Amino acid sequence: MAERPPTTARPDRAGASDTIAAIATASGRGGIGVIRVSGAGLLDFAQHLSGKRPAPRHATLADFRAADDTVIDCGLLLYFPAPHSFTAEDVLELHGHGGPVVLNMLLSRCLELGARLAEPGEFSRRAYLNGRIDLAQAEAVVDLIDAATTAAARSALRSLQGEFSREVGQLVDQLVELRALVEATLDFPDEEIDFLEAADARGRLDRLQARLARVFERARQGRLLQGGLHVVLAGQPNVGKSSLLNCLAGDDLAIVTAVPGTTRDLVRGTLQLAGVPLHIIDTAGLRETEDQIEKIGIERTWREIERADVVLLLADARHGVGVAEREILARLPAHPTRLTVFNKIDLVPERPQRRQDNNGTIISLSARSGEGVELLRHELLQIAGWQPAEDVFIARERHLQALAAAREHVEMAQAQLLQLELLAEELRLAQRSLAAITGEYSSDDLLGEIFGRFCIGK
């Protein structure tokens, strides 16, 4: 009988019995600073540090003392006994004054008392290893911290609260039921076709595939919220790239003059468009030049174009796409989406519009007056594939790859409905792909890569 692996299955926990400590607040000066400690038997640790044994989940006013009993700082001591804490271990939080010198003195005292400095993401990793959160929720912790827009923060919180994991878990449950059905059918080879038809195996597979498609779309939208769209403004000097950047950003990020070649290095701006982060890069004008500084800027422009999701080729509306622009188009890599923008329509008798020609989509606008800029914003959202929704959850590229693999295996299962051994194998592989999202099947290398990107205090 097919069984779903337990959600508490975790990789080896070597070294997880150590007491760890770290500063949990951002570096620099602040009104309050927090040091987090996690391990076993931390009441004795608290007694040596403050002379008090704090009550669970109550803020206790305490003096934090050095080895010679001098006071390092005065603040609040919070104690969360295992398993009712973030890491499912004993956790102490020291809330003191937020100066870096004071916090480092307190941290040094914790290390003297037997703790070691936590590695990046080690608190979240212990929470995962101890079954408090799954891998998708752990990743949502850092996504919530790094959220660049309100929509991204809300989506990350949904993932942290387990909405994405529950969707994946329900998909896995459906796969387990199907696998059990198929394996039971293998025990009755003379009746397998009737058995599968009576159990509506084909209908179950169709409904599973449809649900996978819906979850994939919600995750894809969440991936867009997390990563955003990288847009590079390219073109000849003095076509209005910097003006367009300033117009989109609503701020004077780039210097604008009538002198060609004013922008010699990259100018970056991030703005929010319907909740989607747009990372826009203004670049040096692409032209032949003997100016060594401008040459370096042009080289950097081409490197950014290689990494872009979208390249906006700007041209002056007074002459359109000429020889120089066609040379740029010929050099553009194939992977980014290309969009041609005719700027400065305020200088010619032309209205804002979107149209198609041999060069693809063209948007006519005026960065100076703002006419037609809304057309560009709408086009960028269309390129991103954004559909406004309130129920998306934050997702990462590995989640999308796992969902896509599961869809592929279910599709293969649909094609192998009467080949029971092959059907069973495709269902097993689909289940394994989905289980990798929440960490039921995860390699130590993957865990190291994920948690190594966290803050030390998380």
N, C-alpha and C positions, 0 to 999 in steps of 0.2 A: 504494500500500500504506500502511495506517495505521501510523504510527510513534509510539512513546512518546517524549516529549521527554526529553532527558538530565537526570539528577538534578542535574547540576552547573550547569544553566542558572540564571543569576542576573541580577537587575537591574543597572543601571549601577553601577559602583564608584567614582564620582567622589569624590576626597578620601581614598580608602582607602590611599594610599601614605604618608600621614603617619605619623610615630611618635607614639603616644598613650600617656598615663600617667594613672593615677588611684590613689587609695587604695582598696584592695579589701576592707578590713575595716570593720566597723561603726564609726560615730562614737563618741567617748567614750574612756575610759581602758581599757587592756587589757594583758595580759602581752606580747602580740606584736601587731604591726601589719604589714600587707603592702601594698606598693606594686607594682602591675603595670604593665609597659611592653610595648608591642607595636609592631613595625615591621620595618624592614629593616636589616641590618648592625649588630646591637646589641652585637657583641663590642667594637667601638671605643667604643661608648657605655659599656659596662661598664668598659673600661680607663680612661676619663676619670673615671668615678665612683669606682672603687675601686682603681685601679692594677693590676687583675688581669683576666685573660681566662679566665673560668671554663670548666671542662670541661662538656660537655653533660650535663644531668640528674644533676648531682652538686652537693650542697650545699657551697658554698665559704665559709669564714669570711673576712670582709672588713671593712675600715673604709670607711665611706661618707664621702667627703670633699667639702668645699665648694670653690669656685673658688680660694681662697687656700690650699688643702691642709690646712686645719684639719678635724678629724674631727667630723662631724655625729652619727654613730651607728656602732655596731659590730653586725654581725648576719650573716645568711646570704644569700648571693647564689646564685640558681638561674637557669640558662640553658637554654632549650628552643629549639634551632635549628629553623627552618622546614624542611620542612612538619610536623614532628612536635611540634606544640604545639596549644593550644586554638584559636588563631586561624589556624593554618597559616602564621603569620609567625614571625620571631624573637620570643621572649618572654623578658623578664627579670622575675624576682620578687625584691624586696628585703624580706627578713624582718628587721624591726628591733623596737625597743621600742615598745609600743603607746600612747604618749602622743600626744595630738593635736598638741602643739607640735613634737615630734620628727618626726612623720610629715609635717606640713606643710613643715618645713624640707627634708626629703628630696624631697618632691614639687616644691618650688620649684627644687631643684637639678636634677631631671630636666627641668624646663621650661627652665632655663638651658642645658642640653645639647642643646636642639633639639626636645624633645617638646612636644606641646600637650595640654591637659587633655582627657581623653576625654569624650565625650557619654554620656548615660544609655544603657546597653545596647550601647555601641559595640563592646566586645570580642566579645559574642555575635553582634552583627550581622556583624562581620568573619568570625567562624567560619562563619556561614551563607553569606556572599558567597563565601568561599573553598572552599565545598563540604565543610567538616568536619562540619557538622550541617545538617539540614533545618529548615524553619520550625517544625514541630511539636516537634522536639527543643529548639529555641531557647526556645520558650514554656515547655517543661517545666522549663527551668533556673529561671526565676522562680517557677514553680508549686512546685517543690521547696523553694525558699527560703521561700515564703509558706505552706507546708502547715500547716494548723491541727490536723491529727490524724495519728496514725500511719498510718492507712489511706491518707490523702491523700498522705503522703510516699512510701509504697511505690508507689502508683499513678503519681505523678509520676516516680519513678525508672524505672519500666518504660517510660514515654514517653520519658524522656531517653535510655535505652539503645536506643531505636529500635523497641520492640515495636509501638506504634501505627503508626508509619511503615511498618513491614514489612507490617502488615495492609492499610494503604491501598495500598501498592505492589503487593501481590498482587491486590487488586481491580482496580487499573489494568491489570495484566498481562492479566487475564481480559477486560477491555474491549478492549484492543488486539487480542487474538486474535479476538474477535467482530467488531471493525471490519475486520480483515484478511479474515475469512471473507466478510463482507457485500460488501466491495469486490471480492473475487475473483468472487463470484456475479454482480455487475453486469457482468462481462466475458462472461458466458454467459447472456444474457437468456432464451434458449429453454429452459434447464434450471434456472432459478433455484429453483423450488419443490422439485424433486427434490434439488438440490444442498443446500439448507438443511435438508431433512429428513434427508438422509444424514449431515450434519454435526451433527445434533441441536441446531440453533440454539435451538429453543424450550426444550429441557432445559437448555441452557447459561444462557439468560436466567433461567430459574426458579431455578437453583442460585446464580447471581450475586445475584439479589434476596434469596434466603434468607440468603446470607452478609452482604450489606449490612445486613440487619435485625439480625443478631447483632452486627456491629461497632457499629452505631448504639446498641444497648442497652448494650454495654460502655462506649461513650463517654458515653452519657447518665448512667450510674452514676458515671463519673469526673467529669463536670461537677458532679454533686451533691456529690461529695467536695471539689471545688475551691471551689464557691460556698456550699454549705450551704443551709440553709433559714432564712429570716427570719420569725420568729414574733412577733407583737405581742399582748400581754395587754391587753384592753380591758374596760371595764365601769364600773358605778357605783362610787363611793367605798366602801371598807371591805367589799368582797366577797372579799378575799384574794388580789389580784393579786401583791402583794409577797411574801406567804407562799408562793405557788406558784412564783414565780421562785426564791426561796431553796431551796425543796424540790427543784426540778429541778436547780439548780446545785450543791446540796450545800454551800452557803456562805451567810453572811448578807450578800448583796449589797445588799439594800434594807432600809430601816428599817421595822419593823412595829409599829404601835400600834393601839389601838382607836379612835383619833381619825380620823374621816373626813377625807380630803384630805391625809393625811400625805405621800403622794408627789405632788410638784408639778412635778417635771421627769422626764425620761426616765432610767431606770436600765437599763443594758445588761449582759448576761451571755452568754458563749459557752461551750457545753458540748459534749461529744462523745457522740453516741448511735449505737452500733453503727458507729462510724467516721465518721458524718455530723456535720459541724459544725451546731449549732443556735444561731442568733443570736437570743436572746430579749430582748425589750424590754418592761420594765414601764413603764406609762404613768400619767399623772394620771387620776383618776376622772372620767368624762364626766358632767357635771351643769351646771346653770345656777349661776353664781357671780358675785359682785361683786368677789371678790378678784382684783386685777390680776395677781399672780404666778401664781395658779392658772389664770387665763384663758390666760396664755401657755403654761403646761404643757398645757392642753387643746388649744390650737391645734397644738402640736407633736405631740400624740397623733394628731390627724387626718392630719397630714402623714406620720407613720410608717405609719399604716394604709394610705395610698395606695401606699406602697412595699412593703408586706408580701407574703409568699407565703402566710402563714396568719394569720388573726385568731382568737384564742381569746376568745370573749365569756364572761366569768365572771359567774355569777349566784349569789346565796345560795340554797342548797338548801332553805332554810326557806320561800321564797316563789316560787322558780323564775323563769320569764321573765314579767316584768310589763310595765306600760306603758313604763317607762323603758328596759328592755332592747329592747322592740319598736321604740322610736324609734331606738335605736342600730343595730339590725339594718336598719332602713329606710334609714339613711344610709350603710351600708357599701358601698364600691365593689364591682363585680361580679367583678373579677379575682382577689382573694385567696380562698383556700379558707376557709370559715367553719366553726368548731367551737364548740359551746356546752359550757361546763363548769359543772356544778352543784357548787360548793364547799361545805365545812362540813357534810358528811354526818355528821360526828361529833356534830352537835347535833340531828340528827333520826333517826328510826328508818328509815334507808335504807342499803342495802348498795352497795358499789362496783359499777358496771355501765356498759355501753355500750348505748345504744338509739337508735332512730330515731323522730322525730315530725315534725310540720309544720315545725319549725325546723331539720331536718336531724339530724346526729349529735349526741348528747348523751353526755358522759362525767360520771358522778357520782363524786366523790372527796373526800378530805379532805387539804388541803395541810398541815394541822397534824400529822396522824398518819401521813400518807403512804399511807393506804389508797386504792387506785384510781389512784395516780399511774403505775403501770406500764401500766395501760390507756391512759393518755394518751400515754406514750412510744411504745407500739406503734402507736397511731393516727397519730401524727406521722410515723413511718416508713412507714406505709401511704400517707399523703398524699404523701410524697416519692417513692413508688414504688420504695423501696429493696429490693433483693434481695441478700442477702449473697453475695459472690463474691470470690475471691482473684486473679482475672485481669483486673480492670478497669484501664484506663489513664486518666490524667488527661486531661480534654478541656475545651475552651472552647466558648462559644456559637457562634462562627464555624465550629468543626469540626462541630457538630451541624447547623447550617444547610447546610453543604456536603454532609454525608452525606444529609440529607433531600432536597436537590436532586438528588443522584445517584439516590436511590431513585425519585424522581418521573420522572426521565428514563428509567430502566430500565423503569418501569411503562408509560410511553408507548411505549417500544420494543417491549414485549410486545404492545401493541395494534396496532402497525404492522408486524407480522412480514412481511407480504406486500407492503408498500410500501417497497421497498428504500432509496430515496433518503431517505425520512423516518426509516426505521430507522437508517440510517447517521448521520444528523444527531443523533438522540436519543442514540446511543451516544457520539458525539463530545462532546456537552454533558455527559453523565454523567462522562466521563473528565476533562473540564476542571474540573468541580466537585470531584472527588476530588484532582486535582493541586494545587488551591489550598490544600489542607490542609498539604501538605509544602512549598509554596512554588515549585513548578515554574511556576505562573502566579501572580504576585503583583504588585500595583501598588506604586509607591514610597510612596504615601499609606498603604497598609496596613502596610508595613514601618515607616514612621515612627511610626504609632500603636502598633504592637506593641513595638518596641524603646524607644520613648520612656518606657515605664512601668517599665523595668528600673532597677536601681541603677546608679550611675555606674561602679563598679568591675566590673560584669558586662558 
